[in-house]
Every structure is written in C-alpha cells, then in structure tokens.
Amino acid sequence: MTDAITRAAEVLAGHRDSIDRLDAVLVYTLAERFAHTQAVGKLKAEHNLPASDKSREATQIARLEQLAQDADLDPEFARKFLNFIIQEVIQHHKQHQK
C-alpha cells in the first residue's frame, strides 16, 4: 500500500510541476498579448478609431472555438475566456481614448 501511495504522490507532483509551468506560460503569453493590444489601443486613439471591432471579435471567437475543438478543449470555455479578454482589451482601449 505504501508503494502505491508513494507512486501516486510522485505522479501528483509531476502533474503539479506541469501545471505550474503551464501557468507561467499562460501569464507570460497574456502579458505579451496585452502589450500588443495596448499598442493597438494607442494607435486607435491616435486615429480616432472605435475601441471595439465587432467583426474582428466575432472572427477571433470563431477561430478560438475551432482551435479549442482541435485541441480537445471545451469550445464554450474558450469562448468565455476570449470574451473576458476582449472586454478587458476594450476597457484599455477606452482609457487610451480619454
């Protein structure tokens, strides 16, 4: 029994190490993404362009849903996640326009 518990603890630690590494990847990826969207927001503000682009947003959501399906990730979750990010980006763009 102890060997099974020890092995389970090792497997658990391996999963947790992977999760921690992936969390770091997500954070750095989001930081890079937001750096680009901040630049877009400044550009939009300089040229009096609207903070949001519904056509682009719809295209991106459809694209992400397809990527999610390809990756065996719940497309609904992916859509909700991207919608959250889009709303944050729009708020940043609106701040640049003030």
Phi, psi and omega in degrees: 000319181297321178298319179295319179292319178298314179297318178299320179296322178294316179296316178301315180298320178297316177298317181294322176299317179296317179299315180298318179296315180293324176299319178296317177301315179300314182296313180293325177294316177297321179298317178295318180299314181291331174298318178291319181290331175295318178297320177297317180300318179295317179298316178298318180296319180297331184248016178053042176268152180296150181294329181241157179225093186303323180296313178299316181300315180297319178297316181294320179295315178298318179297315181292323177299319178293317177300318179298315178300316180298327182269003182062041175246143180302114181300328178295318176298315180299318179297314179299318181297313180293322177300320177298314180297315180301317180297321176296316180298315180300319178299318178297317179298319178297324178295323178293332182280349181281000000 
